[in-house]
């Protein structure tokens, strides 16, 4: 459980830094709302996929991680196809924020899966 708490803390820190940096590039209110909403979606997605990978047996860790990657792609596609338009967010900042947050936290995830 310590690995999950550490992953959550580091992921949250990375996501906040990414969202703050992107807020500098897109300074209008709608874009910032889209960035923070995407950051929240990324954090929830990462916590869910991390739990999936941790619950997979050690022999099937790669399969659990692969399912997590598939879920991330599906979340990104769903966010781009449906949610952005439902919330009337600007496309570019919302998608770049979500993809960036998911990518960075996916790269650091294997470090915490071993813990």
RODO-119023 format. One line per field, with one value per residue (C-alpha): x, y, z. Coordinates in Angstrom, 3 decimals. Layout:
<atoms>
xx	X | ... .
yy	Y | ... .
zz	Z | ... .
</atoms>
This chain:
<atoms>
xx	0.000 | 2.963 | 3.830 | 0.308 | 0.401 | 3.779 | 2.605 | -0.479 | 1.622 | 4.219 | 1.536 | -0.425 | 2.719 | 3.586 | 0.041 | -0.134 | 3.200 | 2.018 | -1.298 | 0.407 | 2.887 | 0.120 | -1.854 | 0.956 | 0.635 | -3.164 | -4.199 | -7.911 | -10.392 | -12.032 | -8.662 | -7.549 | -10.783 | -10.194 | -6.618 | -7.625 | -10.535 | -8.173 | -5.710 | -8.436 | -9.455 | -5.813 | -5.323 | -8.430 | -7.527 | -3.984 | -5.113 | -7.553 | -5.044 | -2.352 | -4.734 | -5.487 | -1.801 | -1.140 | -4.057 | -2.766 | -0.692 | 3.083 | 3.018 | 0.483 | 1.902 | 2.577 | -0.990 | -2.352 | -0.124 | -1.166 | -4.844 | -4.048 | -2.504 | -5.577 | -7.826 | -5.752 | -6.126 | -9.880 | -10.178 | -8.215 | -10.402 | -13.611 | -12.462 | -11.685 | -14.789 | -17.467 | -16.589 | -14.808 | -17.832 | -20.285 | -18.463 | -17.687 | -13.960 | -11.430 | -10.074 | -6.355 | -5.583 | -7.896 | -6.396 | -2.784 | -3.208 | -4.773 | -2.247 | 0.695 | -0.479 | -1.196 | 2.139 | 4.306 | 2.573 | 2.638 | 6.395 | 6.947 | 4.379 | 6.685 | 8.985 | 6.128 | 4.707 | 7.839 | 7.490 .
yy	0.000 | 2.324 | 2.121 | 3.195 | 6.176 | 7.250 | 6.857 | 8.948 | 11.715 | 11.795 | 11.586 | 14.413 | 16.526 | 15.857 | 16.546 | 19.836 | 20.971 | 20.089 | 21.895 | 25.000 | 25.064 | 24.670 | 27.437 | 29.793 | 28.878 | 29.128 | 32.019 | 32.347 | 31.063 | 28.379 | 26.876 | 26.825 | 25.115 | 22.527 | 21.975 | 21.428 | 19.182 | 17.126 | 16.958 | 15.620 | 13.012 | 11.990 | 11.590 | 9.455 | 7.351 | 6.820 | 5.743 | 3.254 | 1.804 | 1.604 | -0.385 | -2.686 | -3.354 | -3.917 | -6.330 | -8.444 | -11.329 | -10.939 | -13.451 | -11.276 | -7.838 | -7.037 | -7.980 | -5.704 | -2.860 | -3.451 | -3.253 | 0.007 | 1.402 | 0.347 | 2.067 | 5.258 | 5.307 | 4.751 | 7.578 | 9.918 | 9.014 | 9.379 | 12.709 | 13.944 | 12.615 | 13.232 | 14.979 | 18.012 | 18.888 | 18.148 | 20.582 | 22.996 | 22.986 | 24.154 | 21.035 | 21.676 | 22.540 | 19.828 | 17.053 | 18.134 | 18.408 | 14.966 | 13.296 | 14.988 | 14.053 | 10.465 | 10.111 | 11.462 | 9.465 | 6.320 | 6.653 | 6.793 | 4.105 | 1.043 | 2.406 | 2.237 | -1.071 | -2.782 | -1.258 .
zz	0.000 | 0.550 | -3.142 | -4.076 | -1.716 | -3.041 | -6.618 | -5.860 | -4.292 | -7.070 | -9.766 | -8.210 | -8.031 | -11.685 | -12.817 | -10.901 | -12.382 | -15.900 | -15.396 | -14.006 | -16.892 | -19.440 | -17.729 | -18.667 | -22.343 | -22.379 | -20.204 | -20.992 | -18.407 | -20.591 | -21.484 | -17.862 | -16.871 | -19.585 | -18.397 | -14.754 | -15.716 | -17.874 | -14.987 | -12.697 | -15.269 | -15.662 | -11.910 | -11.466 | -14.510 | -13.265 | -9.811 | -11.305 | -13.774 | -11.080 | -8.898 | -11.838 | -12.404 | -8.688 | -8.353 | -11.224 | -9.970 | -10.302 | -13.136 | -15.014 | -14.147 | -17.803 | -18.734 | -16.000 | -17.136 | -20.756 | -19.782 | -18.024 | -21.207 | -23.172 | -20.635 | -20.861 | -24.640 | -24.315 | -21.770 | -24.040 | -27.022 | -25.020 | -23.620 | -27.132 | -28.825 | -26.218 | -22.985 | -24.418 | -26.504 | -23.693 | -21.395 | -24.253 | -23.528 | -26.121 | -27.830 | -27.951 | -24.320 | -22.998 | -25.114 | -24.733 | -20.965 | -20.652 | -22.954 | -21.208 | -17.729 | -18.724 | -20.493 | -17.688 | -14.988 | -17.143 | -17.511 | -13.741 | -12.918 | -13.298 | -10.591 | -8.080 | -9.306 | -8.018 | -4.524 .
</atoms>
